[in-house]
Every structure is written in structure tokens, then in C-alpha cells.
Amino acid sequence: MKNHLKRIFAGFLAAGMALTLTACGDKPAAKQDEPSQTGQPADAAGDAGADGRTFAVVFPIVHPFFEPIGVDAEEYGAEKGWKVITKAPDSSNAQQQIEIVENLISMGVDGIAVGPTDPDALASTIDKALEAGIKVICFETDSPNSKRLAYIGTDNYNAGRHMGAVIEKNLGGKGNIMILTGLPTQMSLNERIRGIKEYLGEKCPDIQIIDTQTSEGDAQKAVTATENMIQAHSDFDAIIGIDATAGPAAVSVWKAMGWQNDPEHLIITFDDMPDNLQGMKDGYIKAIVAQRQTSWGVSVLDLLNDLCDGKTVQDYTDTGSIEITLDNIDTYPDEPSFVES
């Protein structure tokens, strides 16, 4: 990612309004010479353009999934005259993310959008930012025990149920699956797993989850975990990737095993990362459940700005999910989101 990493933001702006919120108030003076992600001095929210507003985006972890979203946010912010700062921990380190948010509070930014690495660990820091007059929303992952002003992004429980339906269809209602997830504390991933489990429990009792392992969001650990599960369970029918690291890791293992276009060993995974789309075209990935993250970069900035203007916003906005197969790999962005029947 450019100059440390590239940035992110979340979801469709709501029209149907729910919370009445006050405009941005006075905040602590910004630290001088604090480097932003773009390498420019973050010498206050006051040099950002016509509105003099600075918005910060804090990712759950450094990962290419967030790069194009961050580019959109930066470009849109530049058009609007807002300064956009992006930050992220480089590992599954909630304390590092807390320190990032604490620093943004001391800088006196106007708004923060955060995808919490650990929602409970971040809750008190989110509340501290709000007490300092900073508007805070969550994206990608919610922090329901905090006082955050809104959530925008995927309803990950519903996305998990969507994945359950995709698993059911591809396995014909029976078989053994293994789950590879990322950060063990990340609520969005855990909600996806909960959705999968509940969907299968209700509708597909003959599909069994025989193993679940975590990669902690690390690409090499994802490969090792995949290899370990295969070694321990030769009778599996599919591996289910929960985060953006899982699919590419599984593809690399499938290539080593010679499992191209193998109907007995399926990869079904989340997120339309370029590596996942290529893995589908190459005959390794059977199906993908994708989020609608391409809208997030613009919409989250608009949401933060509306909050600063004292406008009412919707508390929770689900941007939906969609299944990708070879049949719609070139057209899926234009198709409607999944609705469970």
C-alpha cells in the first residue's frame, strides 16, 4: 500500500433517518508535525479546505482488501476539500489500534470511521473520542457496546447465512466442511461464522463443520492452517474462507495438491479480491460471497460530514452481499444483493 497502506470507508448513506446528532464541536488542538498516511504534516483539522474538516479512517488491519476503498476515500475527500487520514495496525493488535485512535483524538480530527480489530477492546476509546466532540462511526465491523453513532457496511450475520446457502447448493445438502478464519477477535468474521452455523443447523443438518482454524490475518499462517486441516481431515468436501486472506491461501495449497477443477475438494470463500477472482477463473475456487465494499469510500465520508453538520442518520446500514460464480464473474457488481428466501 502507498505510504504505509491504503484506505477504507463504509457503505450506503441512509435516507431513512434515525438519530438526531449535534454538529461537530470544539476539539483539542492538533499536534504539530504529526505525519499522516500520505506523509504530509497533520498540522490540524483547519488546513483541509473549505470546511476545514479532517476525517480519519482506521482499518482493522493492513490488508490489500482495503486499498481500493481507501483510494476512493482519498480522491473523494480531495474533491470535497476534506483531509483524509488513514491508519491501521499491522497485526491483530487491538492495543495498537487503540493507540492509533488515541492519537487521532489528540490531533483533534472531526470524525473517525473505525473497523475495530476487537470491538470490546475499542469500545471505551470510541466513547472517549465522542466525549472529545469527535464523530465516530464503525464500518466493516461494528462495536455494539460502544456509543458509536452509526454502523455502515455488511451485516455479517446475514452474509454468513448467505454463505450457508451457497454451501448448501454446492454440496447438495450434505458433506464435511472446514472453516478458515482470520482475526479471532474480529466481530465481523465471528458473525459470519455464526450465520453459517445457524443456517446449516436449521436447513442442512447433514453438512458438518469438522474443523475451524484461524490465521490471525497473516497470509503464511493461513497457508499453514489450510495444510494442517487437510492433513488432519482427509474426508473433507470443502474449505470455507471467512476473511480475505483465506481464499488466496487455499488456492496456493490447491495448486500444490493438483486439485484444479476438482469436484471433491471445493474452495468457497468470502471477498472478491483479485486473487480470488483469478483463482475462480483458473478452476480452483468454486464460489465467492462478496461484500459491496466499492461504495464504502464515498459514503462513509458523506456520513461523517452529515454528522458534523448535525443531520440525522440511520443507525445501521447493511450494504448486502452477492454470490460470484463463473457465470456472473464479469457482471456481478450490477446484480442485486442476496435476500434469504
C-alpha positions in Angstrom: 0.0 0.0 0.0 1.2 3.5 -0.7 2.9 5.2 2.2 2.1 2.5 4.7 -1.3 1.3 3.4 -4.3 2.4 1.5 -7.5 3.4 3.0 -11.1 2.5 3.6 -14.6 3.5 4.2 -18.0 2.1 4.5 -21.4 1.9 2.9 -24.6 3.4 1.5 -25.7 6.7 3.0 -29.1 6.3 4.6 -32.1 8.3 3.6 -34.5 6.9 6.2 -33.2 8.7 9.3 -33.0 7.6 12.8 -30.6 9.5 15.2 -30.5 13.3 15.7 -27.0 14.3 16.3 -25.3 17.6 17.1 -22.7 19.3 14.9 -19.0 18.9 15.4 -17.9 20.9 18.5 -14.6 22.2 19.7 -11.8 19.6 19.8 -8.3 19.6 21.2 -5.7 21.4 19.1 -3.9 19.2 16.7 -0.3 18.1 17.3 2.2 19.8 15.0 4.3 17.8 12.6 2.3 14.6 13.1 2.8 12.6 9.9 -0.3 11.5 8.1 -0.5 8.4 6.0 0.2 10.4 2.9 3.4 11.7 4.5 2.2 15.3 4.9 2.2 17.1 8.3 -1.1 16.6 10.0 -1.0 20.1 11.5 -4.6 20.3 12.2 -8.0 19.9 11.0 -8.0 23.5 9.9 -6.0 23.2 6.7 -8.2 20.7 4.9 -10.1 23.0 2.6 -13.4 25.0 2.6 -14.9 23.2 5.6 -11.6 22.8 7.4 -12.6 19.3 8.4 -10.3 16.2 8.8 -11.7 12.7 8.7 -9.8 9.6 9.7 -10.3 6.0 8.6 -8.9 3.3 10.9 -8.8 -0.2 9.3 -9.0 -3.5 11.3 -5.6 -4.5 9.9 -3.3 -3.7 7.0 -4.6 -5.7 4.0 -5.0 -5.2 0.2 -8.7 -5.6 0.6 -8.9 -2.0 1.9 -6.6 -0.4 -0.7 -9.1 0.5 -3.5 -11.7 1.7 -0.9 -9.1 3.9 0.6 -8.1 5.3 -2.8 -11.8 6.2 -3.4 -12.0 7.9 0.0 -8.8 10.0 -0.6 -9.9 11.1 -4.0 -13.4 12.0 -2.9 -12.0 13.8 0.1 -9.8 15.9 -2.1 -12.7 16.8 -4.3 -14.7 18.0 -1.3 -11.8 19.8 0.4 -11.6 17.4 3.3 -8.4 16.0 4.7 -8.5 12.2 4.9 -6.1 10.3 7.2 -5.8 6.5 7.1 -4.3 4.2 9.7 -4.3 0.5 10.6 -2.5 -1.9 12.9 -0.1 -4.1 11.0 -1.1 -7.2 13.0 -4.0 -8.4 15.1 -3.1 -6.0 17.8 -6.0 -4.2 19.5 -3.7 -2.2 21.6 -2.0 -0.8 18.5 -5.4 0.2 17.1 -6.3 1.8 20.4 -3.1 3.9 20.3 -4.0 5.0 16.7 -7.4 6.2 17.8 -5.9 7.9 20.9 -3.5 9.8 18.7 -6.3 10.9 16.4 -8.2 12.2 19.4 -5.2 14.3 20.4 -4.9 15.6 16.9 -8.5 16.9 17.1 -9.9 15.3 13.9 -13.6 16.0 13.2 -14.6 12.4 12.5 -13.3 8.9 12.8 -14.5 5.8 11.0 -13.1 2.6 12.6 -13.3 -1.1 11.8 -12.5 -2.5 15.2 -9.9 -5.2 15.5 -11.5 -6.1 18.8 -14.9 -4.4 19.3 -15.0 -4.7 23.1 -11.4 -3.6 23.5 -12.1 -0.5 21.3 -15.4 0.5 22.9 -14.0 2.8 25.7 -11.7 4.5 23.2 -14.5 5.1 20.8 -16.5 6.6 23.7 -13.5 8.8 24.7 -13.4 10.2 21.2 -17.1 11.0 21.3 -16.7 12.8 24.6 -14.0 14.9 23.0 -16.6 16.1 20.4 -15.4 13.8 17.6 -18.0 12.0 15.5 -17.3 8.2 15.4 -18.9 5.6 13.2 -18.0 1.9 12.7 -17.6 0.3 9.3 -16.9 -3.3 8.3 -17.0 -4.4 11.9 -19.4 -3.0 14.5 -18.8 -2.2 18.1 -22.2 -2.5 19.6 -21.1 -2.0 23.2 -19.7 1.4 22.4 -21.6 4.7 21.8 -20.6 4.9 18.2 -23.1 7.0 16.2 -23.7 4.6 13.3 -22.6 1.4 11.6 -22.3 1.1 7.8 -21.2 -2.0 5.9 -22.1 -5.6 5.6 -24.5 -7.2 8.0 -22.1 -10.1 8.6 -24.5 -12.4 10.2 -26.7 -12.2 7.1 -23.7 -12.6 4.9 -22.9 -15.8 6.9 -26.4 -17.1 6.2 -25.8 -16.3 2.6 -22.6 -18.3 2.7 -24.6 -21.1 4.3 -27.0 -21.1 1.3 -24.1 -21.2 -1.1 -22.5 -24.1 0.8 -25.8 -26.0 0.7 -26.2 -25.5 -3.0 -22.7 -26.6 -3.9 -22.6 -29.6 -1.6 -26.1 -30.8 -2.3 -27.1 -30.6 1.3 -24.5 -33.0 2.8 -20.8 -33.2 3.4 -17.9 -32.1 5.7 -16.6 -28.6 5.7 -13.6 -26.9 7.3 -13.5 -23.2 8.2 -10.5 -20.9 7.9 -11.0 -17.5 9.5 -8.8 -14.5 10.2 -8.5 -12.3 13.4 -10.2 -14.3 16.2 -11.4 -11.2 17.9 -12.9 -9.5 14.8 -16.7 -9.4 15.2 -17.4 -9.3 11.5 -15.7 -12.7 11.0 -17.3 -14.2 14.0 -20.7 -13.1 12.9 -20.2 -14.7 9.5 -19.3 -18.0 11.2 -22.4 -17.7 13.4 -24.6 -17.1 10.4 -23.1 -20.2 8.6 -23.6 -22.4 11.7 -27.1 -21.3 12.3 -28.1 -21.6 8.6 -26.7 -25.1 8.3 -28.1 -26.1 11.7 -31.6 -25.1 10.6 -31.6 -26.3 7.0 -28.7 -28.7 6.4 -28.1 -31.0 9.4 -26.1 -33.3 7.1 -23.4 -30.7 6.5 -20.9 -30.9 9.3 -18.2 -28.4 10.3 -15.3 -30.7 11.2 -12.6 -28.1 11.9 -12.1 -24.3 12.4 -8.8 -22.6 12.4 -7.6 -19.0 12.5 -4.8 -17.4 10.6 -4.8 -14.1 12.6 -5.0 -12.3 9.3 -1.5 -13.5 8.3 -1.1 -14.9 4.8 1.6 -17.5 5.7 -0.3 -18.6 8.7 -3.4 -19.1 6.5 -1.4 -21.4 4.2 -0.1 -23.4 7.2 -3.6 -23.7 8.8 -5.0 -24.9 5.5 -2.3 -27.6 5.1 -2.9 -28.7 8.8 -6.6 -29.1 8.3 -6.2 -31.1 5.1 -3.7 -33.3 6.8 -6.0 -33.9 9.8 -9.2 -34.4 7.8 -8.8 -36.3 4.5 -12.6 -36.7 4.3 -13.5 -33.1 3.9 -15.5 -31.8 0.9 -14.9 -28.1 1.1 -12.9 -25.4 2.8 -14.8 -22.2 3.7 -12.8 -19.0 3.7 -14.1 -16.3 6.1 -11.7 -13.5 5.5 -9.8 -12.1 2.5 -6.7 -14.0 3.4 -8.3 -17.4 3.3 -9.1 -17.8 -0.4 -5.6 -17.0 -1.8 -4.1 -19.3 0.8 -6.4 -22.2 -0.2 -5.7 -21.6 -3.9 -1.9 -21.9 -3.3 -2.4 -25.2 -1.4 -4.8 -26.5 -4.1 -2.2 -25.7 -6.8 0.4 -27.7 -4.8 -2.0 -30.6 -4.4 -3.0 -30.6 -8.1 -6.7 -30.0 -7.3 -7.6 -27.9 -10.3 -11.3 -28.3 -11.2 -11.6 -30.9 -8.6 -15.3 -31.5 -7.6 -14.3 -33.4 -4.5 -12.3 -30.6 -2.9 -14.1 -27.2 -3.1 -13.0 -23.8 -2.1 -15.9 -21.4 -1.2 -14.7 -18.1 0.2 -15.6 -14.5 1.0 -14.5 -11.4 -0.8 -13.8 -10.5 -4.4 -10.1 -10.0 -4.1 -8.3 -10.1 -7.4 -6.5 -13.3 -6.3 -9.9 -14.9 -5.5 -11.4 -13.9 -8.9 -8.3 -15.2 -10.7 -8.5 -18.4 -8.6 -12.1 -18.9 -9.8 -11.1 -18.3 -13.5 -8.3 -20.8 -13.1 -10.5 -23.5 -11.7 -9.7 -23.5 -8.0 -12.4 -21.5 -6.4 -16.0 -22.7 -6.8 -17.9 -19.8 -5.4 -17.4 -16.4 -3.7 -19.6 -14.4 -1.4 -18.7 -10.7 -1.9 -19.4 -7.6 0.0 -20.5 -4.3 -1.6 -17.4 -2.5 -0.4 -16.9 -0.5 -3.6 -19.5 2.0 -2.3 -17.9 2.5 1.1 -15.1 5.0 0.4 -17.5 7.8 -0.7 -20.4 7.0 1.6 -18.6 7.0 4.9 -17.1 10.4 4.3 -20.5 11.7 3.5 -21.9 10.1 6.6 -19.2 11.7 8.8 -19.7 15.1 7.2 -23.5 14.8 7.7 -22.9 14.1 11.4 -20.7 17.1 11.7 -23.5 19.2 10.1 -25.9 18.0 12.7 -28.0 15.9 10.3 -29.9 12.8 11.3 -28.6 9.5 10.0 -29.6 5.9 10.1 -28.1 3.9 12.9 -27.4 0.7 11.0 -27.0 0.3 7.2 -26.5 -3.2 5.6 -24.8 -2.9 2.2 -25.5 -6.5 1.3 -23.7 -9.4 -0.3 -23.7 -11.3 -3.6 -22.6 -14.7 -4.8 -20.0 -14.8 -7.6 -19.6 -17.8 -9.9 -18.1 -18.3 -13.3 -21.5 -17.5 -14.8 -21.6 -13.9 -13.4 -17.9 -13.1 -12.7 -18.0 -10.2 -15.2 -21.4 -8.8 -14.3 -21.9 -9.4 -10.5 -21.4 -5.7 -9.5 -24.6 -4.9 -11.3 -26.7 -7.7 -9.8 -29.0 -7.4 -6.7 -27.9 -8.4 -3.2 -28.8 -11.7 -1.6 -32.2 -11.9 0.1 -32.8 -15.1 2.0 -36.0 -17.0 1.0 
